[in-house]
């Protein structure tokens, strides 16, 4: 697409191009067509972004106006109270005519829990591909499935440009309940603090740890509001649902790991795999029945309840207890915590993993509240 020079400087054009190549959400096939869809999709967001203050002043929708004002307040809290980057991110708004901004595709071999990875000069290796058009994501998922992989596809309401430019508030998540809007903003801003090439699990678990700590503090700061009690009740219920679902998937993953690591013939492994996922579905139905109408994870099952789906959830939450332990070791001081994480990010992966593993015992018995694929709970 063509952008007016007045709306974007040449320097910003170059930054946007770099962003389109670096983002985990946009990483994928190293072809001209793939890169172009990411480049064009990112430019589309940049061109359509308008200052939230202007949108709020002109919209005829009072609900949207209130949501945008909430987003600005949350964004201010993120920098003032959580020491997250103080920039123009989440101060502009884009209305999209689609339910998600991108669609991510995860893949694993048929009898393995090792995620496929795609590697790039700037972004490093990442464990999923992202597409601005759902049809493109479906086509890629179909190609991978036809090659024999387990494939999981899921819509994503937001992604981070890692500070390459100011991320906007999007219509894909502006309708979230206020606590979930806060979760998302804190999570995405955390990616601007630390991003490690070749380590999706590290990046996402760190962002979830910041998200959940930020939400805890944000809830405490709302105590004077008349709806503070309703917020707390909603978050407690959501956290319980997330934790229970995560535990269910973790149990299935452990069962699958034992199956795939055994000496059984592949045909026997396939039979056991089918049984494991059948049990997962049955257990989920029983679990969901006790949630009293709380939002479930049906979309996750629709996207592919298979190896790739199980791995995708682990990428977002497996190391959260370790990051929580790191934060506790720093006395809850977020700037010091960020400094510790940045130091870990600078060392080789093996050393980083060992350092995080050392915190596992300290974190034992704690249960993270994972942001599952960033889009499953409203």
C-alpha positions in Angstrom: 0.0 0.0 0.0 1.1 3.6 -0.5 1.5 5.9 2.5 1.6 9.7 2.3 5.1 11.0 3.2 3.4 13.4 5.7 2.0 10.5 7.7 5.3 8.5 7.9 8.9 9.6 7.6 11.4 7.7 5.6 13.1 6.7 8.8 9.8 5.3 10.1 9.3 3.4 6.9 12.6 1.7 7.4 11.7 1.0 11.1 8.4 -0.5 10.0 10.1 -2.7 7.5 12.5 -4.0 10.2 9.5 -4.5 12.5 7.7 -6.6 9.8 10.8 -8.8 9.6 11.5 -9.1 13.3 8.2 -9.7 15.0 7.5 -13.2 16.4 3.9 -12.8 15.3 5.0 -12.2 11.7 7.8 -14.6 11.4 7.5 -17.3 8.8 8.4 -18.6 5.4 11.4 -16.9 3.9 9.7 -16.1 0.6 9.0 -12.8 -1.0 5.3 -13.4 -0.8 5.4 -14.1 2.9 7.5 -11.1 3.8 5.3 -8.9 1.6 2.1 -9.9 3.4 3.7 -9.0 6.8 5.1 -5.8 5.4 1.8 -4.7 3.9 -0.2 -5.8 6.9 2.0 -3.8 9.2 1.8 -0.7 7.0 -1.9 -1.0 7.0 -2.0 -0.7 10.8 0.4 2.3 10.7 -1.6 4.1 8.1 -4.9 3.7 9.9 -3.9 4.5 13.4 -5.5 7.6 14.9 -4.8 9.2 18.3 -7.1 7.8 20.9 -8.0 11.3 22.1 -9.2 12.2 18.6 -11.3 9.0 18.2 -12.8 9.4 21.7 -13.7 13.0 20.9 -15.5 12.2 17.7 -17.0 8.7 18.1 -20.8 8.4 18.4 -20.4 5.2 20.4 -20.3 5.9 24.1 -19.1 2.4 24.9 -16.1 2.7 22.6 -15.3 6.1 24.0 -15.3 4.7 27.6 -13.2 1.7 26.5 -10.6 4.0 24.8 -10.4 6.1 28.0 -9.9 2.9 30.0 -7.1 1.9 27.6 -5.3 5.2 28.1 -5.6 4.9 31.9 -4.2 1.4 31.8 -1.4 2.5 29.5 -0.4 5.3 31.9 -0.5 2.9 34.8 1.8 0.5 32.9 4.6 3.1 32.8 3.9 4.9 36.1 3.5 1.8 38.3 5.1 -1.1 36.4 8.1 0.6 34.9 7.1 -0.6 31.5 8.3 1.5 28.5 6.9 5.1 28.4 6.3 5.7 24.7 3.5 6.1 22.2 2.4 2.5 22.2 -1.3 2.1 23.0 -2.1 5.8 22.5 -3.5 5.4 19.0 -6.4 3.3 17.8 -7.1 1.2 14.7 -10.5 -0.2 13.7 -10.2 -3.5 11.9 -12.9 -5.3 10.0 -11.8 -8.7 11.3 -11.9 -10.5 14.6 -8.1 -10.9 14.9 -5.1 -9.0 13.8 -3.1 -12.1 12.8 -3.5 -15.8 12.8 -0.6 -18.0 14.1 0.2 -21.4 12.9 2.1 -23.9 15.1 3.4 -27.3 13.9 5.1 -30.4 15.3 6.0 -33.8 13.8 3.2 -36.4 14.2 4.9 -38.3 17.0 6.9 -35.5 18.7 6.4 -32.5 21.0 9.3 -30.6 19.4 7.8 -27.5 17.7 8.8 -26.7 14.2 10.9 -23.5 14.1 11.6 -20.9 11.4 14.8 -18.8 11.5 15.5 -15.3 10.3 18.5 -13.0 10.4 16.9 -10.4 12.7 14.3 -12.3 14.6 16.2 -15.5 15.1 14.3 -18.7 15.4 10.6 -18.7 16.4 8.1 -21.5 16.9 5.2 -20.2 14.9 4.3 -18.3 11.8 1.8 -15.4 11.6 -0.4 -14.2 8.8 -2.6 -11.1 8.5 -5.1 -13.0 6.4 -6.9 -16.0 7.9 -7.0 -17.6 4.4 -3.2 -17.5 4.2 -2.9 -19.1 7.6 -5.3 -21.8 6.7 -3.3 -22.5 3.5 -0.1 -22.8 5.4 -1.7 -25.0 8.0 -3.0 -27.2 5.2 0.4 -27.5 3.6 2.0 -28.5 6.9 -0.8 -31.0 7.7 -0.5 -32.5 4.2 3.2 -33.1 4.9 2.3 -35.1 8.0 2.6 -32.5 10.8 0.2 -31.9 13.6 -0.9 -28.3 13.2 -2.6 -25.8 15.4 -4.0 -22.5 14.1 -5.3 -19.7 16.4 -6.4 -16.1 16.0 -4.4 -13.5 17.9 -5.9 -10.1 18.9 -2.5 -8.3 19.4 1.2 -8.6 19.0 4.2 -6.5 19.9 6.6 -4.8 17.5 9.2 -5.0 20.2 9.6 -1.2 20.3 10.3 -0.8 16.6 7.4 1.6 16.5 4.3 2.5 18.6 1.8 -0.4 18.8 -1.8 0.7 18.6 -4.9 -0.3 20.5 -6.9 -2.4 18.1 -10.6 -3.1 17.7 -9.8 -6.8 18.1 -9.4 -6.3 21.8 -10.8 -3.0 22.8 -14.1 -4.7 23.7 -12.3 -6.9 26.4 -13.4 -6.6 30.0 -11.2 -4.0 31.7 -9.0 -6.6 33.6 -8.3 -8.5 30.4 -7.5 -5.3 28.6 -5.0 -4.6 31.3 -3.5 -8.1 31.0 -3.0 -7.7 27.3 -1.4 -4.2 27.5 1.0 -5.3 30.2 1.9 -8.4 28.3 2.6 -6.7 25.1 4.6 -3.9 26.6 6.7 -6.5 28.4 7.9 -7.7 25.1 9.4 -4.2 24.5 11.5 -4.7 27.7 13.1 -8.0 26.8 13.2 -10.1 23.6 15.6 -13.0 23.1 16.3 -14.5 19.7 15.6 -18.2 19.4 13.7 -18.6 22.7 9.9 -18.2 22.3 9.2 -19.9 25.6 11.5 -17.5 27.5 9.9 -14.4 25.8 6.3 -15.5 26.4 6.7 -16.8 29.9 8.4 -13.5 30.9 5.6 -11.5 29.4 3.0 -13.6 31.2 4.8 -13.1 34.5 4.8 -9.4 34.0 1.2 -9.5 32.9 0.0 -11.4 36.0 2.0 -9.3 38.4 0.9 -6.1 36.7 -2.7 -7.2 36.9 -2.4 -8.0 40.6 -1.1 -4.5 41.3 -3.6 -2.9 39.0 -6.5 -4.6 40.9 -5.1 -3.4 44.2 -5.0 0.1 42.7 -8.7 -0.1 41.8 -9.9 -0.6 45.4 -11.6 2.8 45.6 -13.9 2.0 42.6 -17.4 0.7 43.0 -16.7 -2.1 40.6 -13.5 -3.2 42.3 -15.1 -6.2 44.0 -16.6 -7.4 40.7 -13.2 -7.0 39.0 -11.6 -9.1 41.8 -14.3 -11.8 41.5 -14.0 -12.0 37.7 -10.2 -12.3 37.8 -10.3 -14.9 40.5 -12.7 -17.0 38.5 -10.7 -16.5 35.2 -7.5 -17.4 37.0 -9.0 -20.6 38.4 -10.2 -21.6 34.9 -6.9 -20.9 33.3 -5.0 -22.8 35.9 -7.3 -25.8 35.7 -7.1 -25.9 31.9 -3.3 -25.5 32.0 -3.0 -28.4 34.4 -5.2 -30.6 32.2 -3.1 -29.9 29.1 0.2 -30.3 31.1 -1.0 -33.8 32.2 -1.7 -34.7 28.6 1.7 -33.4 27.5 3.4 -35.6 30.1 1.4 -38.6 28.9 2.3 -37.9 25.3 6.0 -37.4 26.1 6.0 -40.9 27.7 4.3 -42.4 24.7 6.7 -40.8 22.1 9.8 -41.6 24.2 8.9 -45.3 24.5 10.3 -48.1 22.4 6.8 -49.0 21.1 6.2 -49.2 17.3 4.9 -46.1 15.6 1.6 -47.8 14.9 1.2 -48.5 18.7 2.2 -44.9 19.5 -0.5 -43.6 17.2 -3.1 -45.7 19.0 -2.0 -44.4 22.3 -1.9 -40.8 21.1 -5.5 -41.1 19.9 -6.5 -42.4 23.3 -4.7 -39.6 25.1 -6.4 -36.9 23.1 -9.8 -38.6 23.5 -9.2 -38.6 27.2 -8.2 -34.9 27.1 -11.5 -34.0 25.4 -13.5 -36.0 27.9 -11.7 -34.5 30.9 -12.2 -31.0 29.4 -15.9 -31.6 29.1 -16.1 -32.6 32.7 -14.0 -29.7 33.8 -15.9 -27.1 31.8 -19.2 -28.3 33.4 -17.9 -27.0 36.7 -17.0 -23.6 35.5 -20.5 -22.1 35.9 -20.6 -20.5 32.5 -17.1 -19.1 32.6 -15.5 -18.8 29.1 -14.0 -22.0 28.0 -11.3 -23.1 25.6 -13.4 -24.4 22.8 -11.5 -22.3 20.3 -8.3 -24.0 21.3 -9.9 -27.4 20.5 -11.2 -26.0 17.2 -7.7 -24.8 16.3 -6.2 -28.2 16.8 -6.2 -30.4 19.9 -3.0 -32.1 19.0 0.7 -32.0 19.6 1.1 -28.6 18.2 -1.8 -27.2 20.3 -0.3 -28.7 23.5 3.1 -27.3 22.7 1.7 -23.8 22.0 0.2 -23.6 25.5 3.5 -24.6 27.0 5.4 -21.9 25.2 3.2 -19.3 26.9 3.4 -20.6 30.5 6.0 -23.3 31.3 8.6 -20.9 32.8 6.2 -18.5 34.5 6.9 -20.0 38.0 10.6 -19.4 37.5 10.1 -15.8 36.5 7.8 -15.3 39.5 10.6 -16.7 41.7 13.0 -14.2 40.1 10.7 -11.3 40.9 10.3 -12.5 44.5 14.1 -12.8 44.8 14.3 -9.1 43.8 11.8 -8.2 46.6 9.0 -7.5 44.0 11.1 -4.6 42.6 10.1 -4.6 38.9 13.1 -2.5 37.6 15.5 -4.8 39.3 13.6 -7.8 38.0 13.8 -6.5 34.5 17.5 -6.0 34.9 17.9 -9.6 36.0 16.0 -10.8 33.1 18.0 -8.7 30.7 21.1 -10.1 32.1 19.8 -13.6 31.5 18.8 -12.7 28.0 22.5 -11.8 27.3 24.0 -15.2 28.1 23.9 -18.4 26.0 20.7 -20.4 26.1 22.1 -23.3 28.0 23.4 -21.0 30.7 20.1 -19.1 30.7 18.1 -22.3 31.0 20.3 -23.5 33.9 19.8 -20.2 35.8 16.0 -20.4 35.4 16.0 -24.0 36.4 17.7 -23.1 39.6 14.5 -21.2 40.6 12.2 -24.1 40.0 12.4 -25.3 43.6 11.7 -21.9 44.9 8.7 -21.7 42.6 7.4 -25.2 43.5 3.7 -25.2 44.3 2.9 -22.0 42.6 0.6 -22.0 39.6 0.9 -19.4 36.9 -2.1 -17.8 35.3 -1.2 -18.3 31.6 -2.4 -16.1 28.8 -3.3 -19.0 26.5 -2.6 -18.0 22.9 -3.5 -14.5 23.9 -7.0 -14.9 22.8 -8.9 -17.7 24.6 -10.4 -15.9 27.6 -12.3 -12.6 27.5 
